[in-house]
Amino acid sequence: MSYRMYLESGALRQMQGLPEQTFDMLVTLLARICDDPYDPVFSAPTGVPRRRVADVGDFGFIAFAVHEAAGLVRIFDLVWTG
């Protein structure tokens, strides 16, 4: 099953000013997460059910929630070091 991605407004605001290399890494990461949000190679649990985090290389991380019934991955936070 492939999930749809939804970027919350806060995550969209946090994307402003991302360097091109970081943006490219983020897009690649999001595509992989939509294929399998529970893949331990790309994301880790947070201790809250269905919430996970994933590193965007050495540039930061994203926090997201998986809504299985809706087939949706909701990205609600993006933290980057730039």
Secondary structure as the mmCIF struct_conf table of DSSP 4:
data_model
#
loop_
_struct_conf.conf_type_id
_struct_conf.id
_struct_conf.beg_label_comp_id
_struct_conf.beg_label_asym_id
_struct_conf.beg_label_seq_id
_struct_conf.end_label_comp_id
_struct_conf.end_label_asym_id
_struct_conf.end_label_seq_id
STRN STRN1 ARG A 4 LEU A 7
HELX_RH_AL_P HELX_RH_AL_P1 SER A 9 GLN A 14
TURN_TY1_P TURN_TY1_P1 MET A 15 GLY A 17
HELX_RH_AL_P HELX_RH_AL_P2 GLU A 20 ASP A 35
TURN_TY1_P TURN_TY1_P2 PRO A 37 TYR A 38
TURN_TY1_P TURN_TY1_P3 PRO A 40 PHE A 42
STRN STRN2 ALA A 44 PRO A 45
BEND BEND1 GLY A 47 VAL A 48
TURN_TY1_P TURN_TY1_P4 PRO A 49 ARG A 50
STRN STRN3 ARG A 51 ASP A 55
TURN_TY1_P TURN_TY1_P5 GLY A 57 ASP A 58
BEND BEND2 PHE A 59 PHE A 59
STRN STRN4 GLY A 60 HIS A 67
TURN_TY1_P TURN_TY1_P6 GLU A 68 GLY A 71
STRN STRN5 LEU A 72 TRP A 80
#
